[in-house]
Amino acid sequence: NTGGAFPGAKERAQIRAFSAQGADPAFADVRKLLNTAFDGNPAVFESFTKNGEMDVAMFQKLIEIVIPSMGKEESKALFMSMDTSNDSKIQAAEIFSDVTMAILRNRMNQTVGHPLEGSYHCLPRPPFHSDPKQLKAIETLKVVFDEVVVAHSQPLPTVVQPPKPKEEMPALGMFASMFGGVRKTKPAAAKAKAADLPPPKPNAPKGAYLYGGCGCGKTVLLDLFFR
């Protein structure tokens, strides 16, 4: 730590060199923004500059600096897509890949009002492109998304089962009780009544049904919704 350099300056220089290896020059401005964020916040990204990997919390801090309009739901969804090894970590190679650079570039040029819209615009283009029917489906999914978020923040409701009617057995008399009170007839009326009880009310928000031809984007939209 000499000459006024931040701690980890050597490691950050290595990160910058790595980010430029085999990189598409078209995304040089995006890579510069990331490297500027690392240089300007050495304490926040200290572990990344040392070992070249970061968790979701650190990635969200990076996105807050580079793309302030991108919410935590979006950045978490992007992190999950980048974490191909499913170890809750992403490496420098994944962060500085051309695919990630294209995603960040697309998102920087968009103003959105909902996480689903933001995630949709994060899709790399090409191969994806905006589709009117997909955008219409997102408008429907936005309503479901918001209702699910609200429901998730509230206590789990208790399902109230309707009371079952009691079967009233007619009196059998003194002599019947002496012989065990065995009844020979079927209580058909009581059983028929129990079948007419209303079912318990569902607790979950109302969902949506997506339909369309093969390759129209149903799976992509549901994947965005889930992530």
Phi and psi restraints in degrees (value plus and minus 20) as a CYANA .aco file:
   2 THR   PHI    -136.6   -96.6
   2 THR   PSI     140.7   180.7
   3 GLY   PHI      49.7    89.7
   3 GLY   PSI       0.0    40.0
   4 GLY   PHI      57.9    97.9
   4 GLY   PSI     -10.7    29.3
   5 ALA   PHI     -94.7   -54.7
   5 ALA   PSI     129.7   169.7
   6 PHE   PHI     -89.1   -49.1
   6 PHE   PSI     134.1   174.1
   7 PRO   PHI     -80.2   -40.2
   7 PRO   PSI     112.9   152.9
   8 GLY   PHI      67.0   107.0
   8 GLY   PSI      -5.3    34.7
   9 ALA   PHI     -82.0   -42.0
   9 ALA   PSI     -58.4   -18.4
  10 LYS   PHI     -83.6   -43.6
  10 LYS   PSI     -63.3   -23.3
  11 GLU   PHI     -85.0   -45.0
  11 GLU   PSI     -59.1   -19.1
  12 ARG   PHI     -86.2   -46.2
  12 ARG   PSI     -55.1   -15.1
  13 ALA   PHI     -83.3   -43.3
  13 ALA   PSI     -56.7   -16.7
  14 GLN   PHI     -87.1   -47.1
  14 GLN   PSI     -57.6   -17.6
  15 ILE   PHI     -82.7   -42.7
  15 ILE   PSI     -63.9   -23.9
  16 ARG   PHI     -82.6   -42.6
  16 ARG   PSI     -61.7   -21.7
  17 ALA   PHI     -84.3   -44.3
  17 ALA   PSI     -60.1   -20.1
  18 PHE   PHI     -84.8   -44.8
  18 PHE   PSI     -61.2   -21.2
  19 SER   PHI     -84.6   -44.6
  19 SER   PSI     -42.4    -2.4
  20 ALA   PHI    -111.0   -71.0
  20 ALA   PSI     -30.6     9.4
  21 GLN   PHI     -90.2   -50.2
  21 GLN   PSI      98.6   138.6
  22 GLY   PHI      42.3    82.3
  22 GLY   PSI       1.7    41.7
  23 ALA   PHI    -104.0   -64.0
  23 ALA   PSI     129.6   169.6
  24 ASP   PHI     -94.4   -54.4
  24 ASP   PSI     101.6   141.6
  25 PRO   PHI     -79.1   -39.1
  25 PRO   PSI     -40.5    -0.5
  26 ALA   PHI     -84.7   -44.7
  26 ALA   PSI     -41.2    -1.2
  27 PHE   PHI    -127.8   -87.8
  27 PHE   PSI      -0.2    39.8
  28 ALA   PHI     -80.6   -40.6
  28 ALA   PSI     -55.3   -15.3
  29 ASP   PHI     -88.0   -48.0
  29 ASP   PSI     -56.4   -16.4
  30 VAL   PHI     -89.6   -49.6
  30 VAL   PSI     -62.0   -22.0
  31 ARG   PHI     -83.4   -43.4
  31 ARG   PSI     -55.3   -15.3
  32 LYS   PHI     -85.0   -45.0
  32 LYS   PSI     -59.0   -19.0
  33 LEU   PHI     -82.8   -42.8
  33 LEU   PSI     -61.7   -21.7
  34 LEU   PHI     -84.6   -44.6
  34 LEU   PSI     -66.6   -26.6
  35 ASN   PHI     -84.7   -44.7
  35 ASN   PSI     -54.5   -14.5
  36 THR   PHI     -85.2   -45.2
  36 THR   PSI     -58.7   -18.7
  37 ALA   PHI     -84.3   -44.3
  37 ALA   PSI     -60.7   -20.7
  38 PHE   PHI     -86.0   -46.0
  38 PHE   PSI     -63.2   -23.2
  39 ASP   PHI     -87.6   -47.6
  39 ASP   PSI     -56.2   -16.2
  40 GLY   PHI    -102.7   -62.7
  40 GLY   PSI     -30.4     9.6
  41 ASN   PHI    -155.6  -115.6
  41 ASN   PSI      42.7    82.7
  42 PRO   PHI     -82.5   -42.5
  42 PRO   PSI     -54.2   -14.2
  43 ALA   PHI     -89.5   -49.5
  43 ALA   PSI     -57.1   -17.1
  44 VAL   PHI     -88.4   -48.4
  44 VAL   PSI     -60.4   -20.4
  45 PHE   PHI    -127.9   -87.9
  45 PHE   PSI       5.6    45.6
  46 GLU   PHI     -80.3   -40.3
  46 GLU   PSI     -65.3   -25.3
  47 SER   PHI     -87.2   -47.2
  47 SER   PSI     -52.3   -12.3
  48 PHE   PHI     -87.9   -47.9
  48 PHE   PSI     -62.4   -22.4
  49 THR   PHI     -86.6   -46.6
  49 THR   PSI     -42.2    -2.2
  50 LYS   PHI    -106.9   -66.9
  50 LYS   PSI     -65.5   -25.5
  51 ASN   PHI    -133.8   -93.8
  51 ASN   PSI     -24.5    15.5
  52 GLY   PHI      54.4    94.4
  52 GLY   PSI       1.7    41.7
  53 GLU   PHI    -164.6  -124.6
  53 GLU   PSI     137.6   177.6
  54 MET   PHI    -164.4  -124.4
  54 MET   PSI     135.2   175.2
  55 ASP   PHI    -113.2   -73.2
  55 ASP   PSI    -197.5  -157.5
  56 VAL   PHI     -86.0   -46.0
  56 VAL   PSI     -56.5   -16.5
  57 ALA   PHI     -83.2   -43.2
  57 ALA   PSI     -63.1   -23.1
  58 MET   PHI     -89.1   -49.1
  58 MET   PSI     -57.6   -17.6
  59 PHE   PHI     -83.6   -43.6
  59 PHE   PSI     -59.0   -19.0
  60 GLN   PHI     -85.9   -45.9
  60 GLN   PSI     -55.3   -15.3
  61 LYS   PHI     -85.3   -45.3
  61 LYS   PSI     -58.7   -18.7
  62 LEU   PHI     -82.7   -42.7
  62 LEU   PSI     -64.3   -24.3
  63 ILE   PHI     -86.3   -46.3
  63 ILE   PSI     -56.6   -16.6
  64 GLU   PHI     -79.6   -39.6
  64 GLU   PSI     -53.9   -13.9
  65 ILE   PHI     -98.4   -58.4
  65 ILE   PSI     -64.1   -24.1
  66 VAL   PHI    -100.3   -60.3
  66 VAL   PSI     -63.7   -23.7
  67 ILE   PHI    -149.9  -109.9
  67 ILE   PSI      63.4   103.4
  68 PRO   PHI     -78.8   -38.8
  68 PRO   PSI     -47.5    -7.5
  69 SER   PHI     -98.2   -58.2
  69 SER   PSI     -26.7    13.3
  70 MET   PHI    -107.7   -67.7
  70 MET   PSI      97.4   137.4
  71 GLY   PHI     -95.6   -55.6
  71 GLY   PSI     152.0   192.0
  72 LYS   PHI     -87.3   -47.3
  72 LYS   PSI     -52.2   -12.2
  73 GLU   PHI     -84.2   -44.2
  73 GLU   PSI     -62.1   -22.1
  74 GLU   PHI     -85.6   -45.6
  74 GLU   PSI     -67.8   -27.8
  75 SER   PHI     -85.6   -45.6
  75 SER   PSI     -53.8   -13.8
  76 LYS   PHI     -87.1   -47.1
  76 LYS   PSI     -60.9   -20.9
  77 ALA   PHI     -82.4   -42.4
  77 ALA   PSI     -61.9   -21.9
  78 LEU   PHI     -84.7   -44.7
  78 LEU   PSI     -60.9   -20.9
  79 PHE   PHI     -79.8   -39.8
  79 PHE   PSI     -65.0   -25.0
  80 MET   PHI     -80.6   -40.6
  80 MET   PSI     -57.2   -17.2
  81 SER   PHI     -89.2   -49.2
  81 SER   PSI     -55.2   -15.2
  82 MET   PHI     -97.0   -57.0
  82 MET   PSI     -46.5    -6.5
  83 ASP   PHI     -99.5   -59.5
  83 ASP   PSI      52.1    92.1
  84 THR   PHI     -88.8   -48.8
  84 THR   PSI     -42.8    -2.8
  85 SER   PHI    -107.8   -67.8
  85 SER   PSI     -25.6    14.4
  86 ASN   PHI      35.3    75.3
  86 ASN   PSI      18.9    58.9
  87 ASP   PHI    -131.6   -91.6
  87 ASP   PSI      -4.6    35.4
  88 SER   PHI      42.9    82.9
  88 SER   PSI       3.8    43.8
  89 LYS   PHI    -157.6  -117.6
  89 LYS   PSI     127.0   167.0
  90 ILE   PHI    -144.5  -104.5
  90 ILE   PSI     127.1   167.1
  91 GLN   PHI    -123.3   -83.3
  91 GLN   PSI     148.2   188.2
  92 ALA   PHI     -78.1   -38.1
  92 ALA   PSI     -56.1   -16.1
  93 ALA   PHI     -82.2   -42.2
  93 ALA   PSI     -55.9   -15.9
  94 GLU   PHI     -96.7   -56.7
  94 GLU   PSI     -56.7   -16.7
  95 ILE   PHI     -87.3   -47.3
  95 ILE   PSI     -62.0   -22.0
  96 PHE   PHI    -116.1   -76.1
  96 PHE   PSI      -7.9    32.1
  97 SER   PHI     -87.3   -47.3
  97 SER   PSI     136.3   176.3
  98 ASP   PHI     -82.1   -42.1
  98 ASP   PSI     -53.4   -13.4
  99 VAL   PHI     -83.7   -43.7
  99 VAL   PSI     -67.2   -27.2
 100 THR   PHI     -83.0   -43.0
 100 THR   PSI     -61.1   -21.1
 101 MET   PHI     -81.5   -41.5
 101 MET   PSI     -59.9   -19.9
 102 ALA   PHI     -85.8   -45.8
 102 ALA   PSI     -59.9   -19.9
 103 ILE   PHI     -83.2   -43.2
 103 ILE   PSI     -67.7   -27.7
 104 LEU   PHI     -84.5   -44.5
 104 LEU   PSI     -58.0   -18.0
 105 ARG   PHI     -82.4   -42.4
 105 ARG   PSI     -66.5   -26.5
 106 ASN   PHI     -78.6   -38.6
 106 ASN   PSI     -63.4   -23.4
 107 ARG   PHI     -91.0   -51.0
 107 ARG   PSI     -53.8   -13.8
 108 MET   PHI     -81.6   -41.6
 108 MET   PSI     -50.5   -10.5
 109 ASN   PHI    -111.3   -71.3
 109 ASN   PSI     -10.0    30.0
 110 GLN   PHI    -141.9  -101.9
 110 GLN   PSI     122.7   162.7
 111 THR   PHI    -132.9   -92.9
 111 THR   PSI      98.1   138.1
 112 VAL   PHI    -146.3  -106.3
 112 VAL   PSI     141.9   181.9
 113 GLY   PHI    -138.7   -98.7
 113 GLY   PSI     -12.9    27.1
 114 HIS   PHI    -171.4  -131.4
 114 HIS   PSI     124.7   164.7
 115 PRO   PHI     -77.0   -37.0
 115 PRO   PSI     -56.7   -16.7
 116 LEU   PHI     -85.5   -45.5
 116 LEU   PSI     -59.1   -19.1
 117 GLU   PHI     -84.0   -44.0
 117 GLU   PSI     -63.3   -23.3
 118 GLY   PHI     -82.2   -42.2
 118 GLY   PSI     -64.8   -24.8
 119 SER   PHI     -85.0   -45.0
 119 SER   PSI     -55.1   -15.1
 120 TYR   PHI     -84.1   -44.1
 120 TYR   PSI     -61.8   -21.8
 121 HIS   PHI     -95.9   -55.9
 121 HIS   PSI     -30.4     9.6
 122 CYS   PHI     -99.8   -59.8
 122 CYS   PSI     -33.2     6.8
 123 LEU   PHI     -81.9   -41.9
 123 LEU   PSI     114.1   154.1
 124 PRO   PHI     -84.2   -44.2
 124 PRO   PSI     113.0   153.0
 125 ARG   PHI    -147.3  -107.3
 125 ARG   PSI      94.3   134.3
 126 PRO   PHI     -92.0   -52.0
 126 PRO   PSI     148.5   188.5
 127 PRO   PHI    -107.3   -67.3
 127 PRO   PSI     -33.7     6.3
 128 PHE   PHI    -102.3   -62.3
 128 PHE   PSI     138.5   178.5
 129 HIS   PHI    -169.8  -129.8
 129 HIS   PSI     134.2   174.2
 130 SER   PHI     -83.9   -43.9
 130 SER   PSI     115.7   155.7
 131 ASP   PHI    -149.5  -109.5
 131 ASP   PSI     109.0   149.0
 132 PRO   PHI     -77.2   -37.2
 132 PRO   PSI     -58.7   -18.7
 133 LYS   PHI     -90.8   -50.8
 133 LYS   PSI     -56.6   -16.6
 134 GLN   PHI     -85.8   -45.8
 134 GLN   PSI     -60.9   -20.9
 135 LEU   PHI     -83.7   -43.7
 135 LEU   PSI     -56.0   -16.0
 136 LYS   PHI     -87.3   -47.3
 136 LYS   PSI     -60.2   -20.2
 137 ALA   PHI     -84.9   -44.9
 137 ALA   PSI     -56.2   -16.2
 138 ILE   PHI     -82.8   -42.8
 138 ILE   PSI     -56.3   -16.3
 139 GLU   PHI     -80.6   -40.6
 139 GLU   PSI     -57.6   -17.6
 140 THR   PHI     -91.2   -51.2
 140 THR   PSI     -62.7   -22.7
 141 LEU   PHI     -88.0   -48.0
 141 LEU   PSI     -47.3    -7.3
 142 LYS   PHI     -81.2   -41.2
 142 LYS   PSI     -59.5   -19.5
 143 VAL   PHI     -84.5   -44.5
 143 VAL   PSI     -65.5   -25.5
 144 VAL   PHI     -83.2   -43.2
 144 VAL   PSI     -63.6   -23.6
 145 PHE   PHI     -76.8   -36.8
 145 PHE   PSI     -69.4   -29.4
 146 ASP   PHI     -84.0   -44.0
 146 ASP   PSI     -59.3   -19.3
 147 GLU   PHI     -88.0   -48.0
 147 GLU   PSI     -57.2   -17.2
 148 VAL   PHI     -86.2   -46.2
 148 VAL   PSI     -61.9   -21.9
 149 VAL   PHI     -81.6   -41.6
 149 VAL   PSI     -63.4   -23.4
 150 VAL   PHI     -84.7   -44.7
 150 VAL   PSI     -65.1   -25.1
 151 ALA   PHI     -83.4   -43.4
 151 ALA   PSI     -56.1   -16.1
 152 HIS   PHI     -88.8   -48.8
 152 HIS   PSI     -47.6    -7.6
 153 SER   PHI    -101.6   -61.6
 153 SER   PSI     -27.2    12.8
 154 GLN   PHI    -124.9   -84.9
 154 GLN   PSI     139.3   179.3
 155 PRO   PHI     -80.4   -40.4
 155 PRO   PSI     126.9   166.9
 156 LEU   PHI     -85.1   -45.1
 156 LEU   PSI     101.1   141.1
 157 PRO   PHI     -88.7   -48.7
 157 PRO   PSI     130.3   170.3
 158 THR   PHI    -112.3   -72.3
 158 THR   PSI     110.5   150.5
 159 VAL   PHI     -95.1   -55.1
 159 VAL   PSI     101.4   141.4
 160 VAL   PHI    -115.9   -75.9
 160 VAL   PSI      93.1   133.1
 161 GLN   PHI    -104.2   -64.2
 161 GLN   PSI     115.8   155.8
 162 PRO   PHI     -85.9   -45.9
 162 PRO   PSI     125.3   165.3
 163 PRO   PHI     -85.6   -45.6
 163 PRO   PSI     122.9   162.9
 164 LYS   PHI    -105.6   -65.6
 164 LYS   PSI     116.6   156.6
 165 PRO   PHI     -88.1   -48.1
 165 PRO   PSI     122.8   162.8
 166 LYS   PHI    -101.5   -61.5
 166 LYS   PSI     116.3   156.3
 167 GLU   PHI    -102.4   -62.4
 167 GLU   PSI     100.0   140.0
 168 GLU   PHI    -114.6   -74.6
 168 GLU   PSI      97.2   137.2
 169 MET   PHI    -111.1   -71.1
 169 MET   PSI     109.7   149.7
 170 PRO   PHI     -86.6   -46.6
 170 PRO   PSI     131.0   171.0
 171 ALA   PHI     -83.5   -43.5
 171 ALA   PSI     116.6   156.6
 172 LEU   PHI    -121.9   -81.9
 172 LEU   PSI     -27.0    13.0
 173 GLY   PHI      72.7   112.7
 173 GLY   PSI     148.2   188.2
 174 MET   PHI     -84.5   -44.5
 174 MET   PSI     -64.1   -24.1
 175 PHE   PHI     -89.6   -49.6
 175 PHE   PSI     -54.4   -14.4
 176 ALA   PHI     -86.0   -46.0
 176 ALA   PSI     -58.8   -18.8
 177 SER   PHI     -86.7   -46.7
 177 SER   PSI     -48.9    -8.9
 178 MET   PHI     -87.8   -47.8
 178 MET   PSI     -49.7    -9.7
 179 PHE   PHI    -123.4   -83.4
 179 PHE   PSI       3.3    43.3
 180 GLY   PHI      73.6   113.6
 180 GLY   PSI     -25.4    14.6
 181 GLY   PHI      42.3    82.3
 181 GLY   PSI      15.6    55.6
 182 VAL   PHI     -90.0   -50.0
 182 VAL   PSI     109.0   149.0
 183 ARG   PHI    -122.0   -82.0
 183 ARG   PSI     114.9   154.9
 184 LYS   PHI    -118.2   -78.2
 184 LYS   PSI     -34.7     5.3
 185 THR   PHI    -121.6   -81.6
 185 THR   PSI     138.2   178.2
 186 LYS   PHI    -113.7   -73.7
 186 LYS   PSI     115.4   155.4
 187 PRO   PHI    -100.6   -60.6
 187 PRO   PSI      46.6    86.6
 188 ALA   PHI     -84.1   -44.1
 188 ALA   PSI     -56.3   -16.3
 189 ALA   PHI     -85.3   -45.3
 189 ALA   PSI     -61.6   -21.6
 190 ALA   PHI     -87.0   -47.0
 190 ALA   PSI     -60.3   -20.3
 191 LYS   PHI     -88.7   -48.7
 191 LYS   PSI     -57.4   -17.4
 192 ALA   PHI     -85.0   -45.0
 192 ALA   PSI     -53.9   -13.9
 193 LYS   PHI     -87.9   -47.9
 193 LYS   PSI     -58.9   -18.9
 194 ALA   PHI     -85.0   -45.0
 194 ALA   PSI     -49.4    -9.4
 195 ALA   PHI     -91.7   -51.7
 195 ALA   PSI     -37.6     2.4
 196 ASP   PHI    -108.7   -68.7
 196 ASP   PSI     -17.9    22.1
 197 LEU   PHI     -89.6   -49.6
 197 LEU   PSI     122.5   162.5
 198 PRO   PHI     -90.2   -50.2
 198 PRO   PSI     126.3   166.3
 199 PRO   PHI     -91.0   -51.0
 199 PRO   PSI     136.8   176.8
 200 PRO   PHI     -83.6   -43.6
 200 PRO   PSI     127.4   167.4
 201 LYS   PHI     -94.9   -54.9
 201 LYS   PSI     119.7   159.7
 202 PRO   PHI     -89.1   -49.1
 202 PRO   PSI     128.5   168.5
 203 ASN   PHI    -118.5   -78.5
 203 ASN   PSI     -43.6    -3.6
 204 ALA   PHI     -97.3   -57.3
 204 ALA   PSI     132.7   172.7
 205 PRO   PHI     -82.1   -42.1
 205 PRO   PSI     136.8   176.8
 206 LYS   PHI     -88.5   -48.5
 206 LYS   PSI     114.3   154.3
 207 GLY   PHI    -111.8   -71.8
 207 GLY   PSI    -184.4  -144.4
 208 ALA   PHI    -157.9  -117.9
 208 ALA   PSI     128.8   168.8
 209 TYR   PHI    -131.3   -91.3
 209 TYR   PSI      97.4   137.4
 210 LEU   PHI    -118.2   -78.2
 210 LEU   PSI     112.7   152.7
 211 TYR   PHI    -157.9  -117.9
 211 TYR   PSI     135.7   175.7
 212 GLY   PHI     143.5   183.5
 212 GLY   PSI     152.5   192.5
 213 GLY   PHI     -91.7   -51.7
 213 GLY   PSI     151.3   191.3
 214 CYS   PHI     -85.6   -45.6
 214 CYS   PSI     109.4   149.4
 215 GLY   PHI      65.4   105.4
 215 GLY   PSI      -8.5    31.5
 216 CYS   PHI    -106.6   -66.6
 216 CYS   PSI     -28.3    11.7
 217 GLY   PHI      92.0   132.0
 217 GLY   PSI      -8.7    31.3
 218 LYS   PHI     -80.1   -40.1
 218 LYS   PSI     -69.6   -29.6
 219 THR   PHI     -84.6   -44.6
 219 THR   PSI     -58.6   -18.6
 220 VAL   PHI     -82.2   -42.2
 220 VAL   PSI     -64.8   -24.8
 221 LEU   PHI     -85.4   -45.4
 221 LEU   PSI     -61.1   -21.1
 222 LEU   PHI     -88.1   -48.1
 222 LEU   PSI     -54.5   -14.5
 223 ASP   PHI     -86.1   -46.1
 223 ASP   PSI     -62.6   -22.6
 224 LEU   PHI     -81.1   -41.1
 224 LEU   PSI     -63.6   -23.6
 225 PHE   PHI     -81.1   -41.1
 225 PHE   PSI     -66.4   -26.4
 226 PHE   PHI     -85.5   -45.5
 226 PHE   PSI     -65.8   -25.8
